Structure formats: C-alpha cells, structure tokens
Amino acid sequence: MKKMPTILVDARYKTNPRGGDRCRFELATHLQSRKNQDFTFLAYAHARSDLQRCQIAPFLPEQHPQADWFEHVVIPRLSKQIGAAIYHGTFNVLPLRRAAPINIVTVHDMALFAMPEAYSARFGPFMRFLLRQSIRQADAIITVSSATKDEITRVFPWAKRKLIVPILNGVGKEFLDAAHLEKAAVTTRLSSLGLPDPYILFVGNLERKKNLGRLIEAFLDGKSRFNWPHSLVIVGEKPPKLPPEIAQTGDLPPSVHFTGYLPDADLPLVYRGADLVAYPSLYEGFGLPVLEGMAAGTPVLTSTVSSLPEIAGGAALLVDPFDVTAIAEALNRALSDIQWRRDAIEAGRERAHELSWAKNADETAKLYVQLAEERFSK
C-alpha cells in the first residue's frame, strides 16, 4: 500500500473539553501532526483554531435536537463525499449505516450495562442499543483500558471474535510540569481562586457513579474523628439541585467547597496545590483525575473497582468505594503517613510518565495502518 487512504476522525469536542471530550481533543490535535497519513476531522466550528484539516458542521451546535440524525445519516454522507476509507467513532457510537469500508469505535466504558440504574428509562435503553450495535458493526474496537475490554467480552461473549485493542489515555505535559512548582508559590497563585488551604481534591462531575455522597460522608466523619485542618474541594459543574446521594448527607459545612467549573489552565495548579486527590469512584472506564493527580506530584486515593487499579498501576492507595468508614480511614492514612506519601508521589510520577497523549495517538495511528494494509494491500 503506497498511500494511506483518507481517515475520517470524529473530533466533536465541546468548547471546554473534559473527560471524553478531552480524549477527542488530544487524539485529534496529536494525529494532525503526523505527516504520512491523510486525516480529516469532523468537528464543531470552534475547533478551527485547533485543527488544520476539518470537516466542519457549523449548522450543528454543541447541543442540538437533531444530533442523532446527524450521527446516523449525515456522517455516512460526509464520509462518502470525501472518499474516507476509515471512519473512527471516538466516543462509544458508530452510525447505524456503515460510514466507511473500515469502521473503528472507541468504547470508553460499559457504564450503560454496569450501572443501568444511573440512566433514565428514556435514555438508557436507546444508548445500550447503539453501543451494542456499534460493537457488533465495528471492524476494530479501541478501549481505554484492559478492564473495559474484559467487560465488553463479559457482556457480549460474541465480541471475543472481534479485534479489541486497549489503547490507554494519556496525561498532558502541563500536569507533569506542575509537579516542579513549589507548593508555597502554588498556594499564593490559588488564593485568587478562593480555594481554602489545605485541601483534599475531587475533580469530576456529580453523576452517581462518582460516589461523591460517600466521599463527603467519609470526609466529614474523618474530619470529626481525626481533626484534619483540610477542606474538601470539589471541582466540576454544580447543578442547581444537588443529586440525592449528595443531598442526603445534610446541610454541608463550609469545609465542603464546590468551585464549579474551572478553566483547563487552572487545573494543573489545583492538582498541585492539593495534599491529596480523592477519587473513590464506583465505576470508571479510565479515570483521568487519577493520572492527572499523579502527574502533578500529588498522592492519590482511588477505588479497588473497575479500571482504577489498572490505571493507578500500584501508585495509588486503593479503597473499597462502598465502605464509608474504610474511605475515612484511608483518607487519614494518605494525609498522615509521611513515608507512604513520599513513595506514592515518586511512583505516581513514574506511572504518569508511562502514559502520554502522543503515545495514545501513535498507537491509534498504527491501528489505522494495520487495518488499511489488511484491507487494501491484497
């Protein structure tokens, strides 16, 4: 095969990319620098400043009532118009109509099946149908952890016949750079954000699987029992009404501090300024805050379940996320055990250096080449 065929990559990340949107952003911006492959990116109009070669859908805002129509009708048409040989659906879904001769889907997690109760009766069944059909249709499936690969084949035994390739997410250089900043300087800079000092940090949205209710309960219990000076800082969009699992903890004291959304530029400093990153999630396909915290030189506490032990790579303190008392005691150890903290910081930095967005893009591009050679070199 002399020339790589056109590859259409779904790069529809939102204006403030976090989580899955961050994965799309990082993959697209790293892929575009590759000289020997022909990429076209399907993106929202605001991505023009980030991506050089885009199929832009300016008529499609980030929130659109006809998004499903776009996904399943317009994308196959666009793919055919540009002559794409490979289509990569980067967030769990492929169009119901085949978009290209080769179709790849990235499955970030199997939460729709692992925690069906977390999704509405209207939304859940439809999305489970789409995920099942996407896995069935795909010529190759990328997962962001080996745990997610294993879960796909557990839920769908027929998927064992599929090509499923774990390609782990990465961490940005800005988080690794933050580890070299002195804590005193960071604290001064963070005072402008109104953050308390010292603090334990949680980063993420407030959906049920994040287990914030138990984390808050464990924090308040530990603060009472062990007399910590720390606040619990929760970074993420705060809805007008707290979810029931958080609201049931009662009126929250000032030591539980919601920041709301923070710009990406502030996050490395916020991680670096924390004494501990606490992420006792009930379920994750990857868990970016675990890696971001370790990269920034901050000890991390996370869960014994799903992909989180795999992502932590032995560099975090693991706890049963269903046991509030165990979480409180693990928080206390993570704050007070000086030797563990030193070891965790060193091991965490080593683990973070193993995973980069450049490596993620390289492994993805190699899969494109492999599939294209198998299909078109015969």
Secondary structure, DSSP 4 states (H G I P E B T S, - for coil): --SPPEEEEE----SS--THHHHHHHHHHHHTT-SSSEEEEEE-GGGGGT-SSEEE-TTS-SS-TTHHHIIIIIHHHHHHHHT-SEEEE-SS---SS--SSEEEEEE---HHHH-GGGS-TTHHHHHHHHHHHHHHH-SEEEESSHHHHHHHHHH-GGGGGS-EEE----B-HHHHHHTTS-HHHHHHHHGGGT--SSEEEEES---GGG-HHHHHHHHHHHHHHH----EEEEESPPPSS--HHHHTT-SPPTTEEEEE---GGGHHHHHHH-SEEEE--S--SS-HHHHHHHHTT--EEEESSTTHHHHHTT-SEEE-TT-HHHHHHHHHHHHH-HHHHHHHHHHHHHHHHH-BHHHHHHHHHHHHHHHHHHHH--
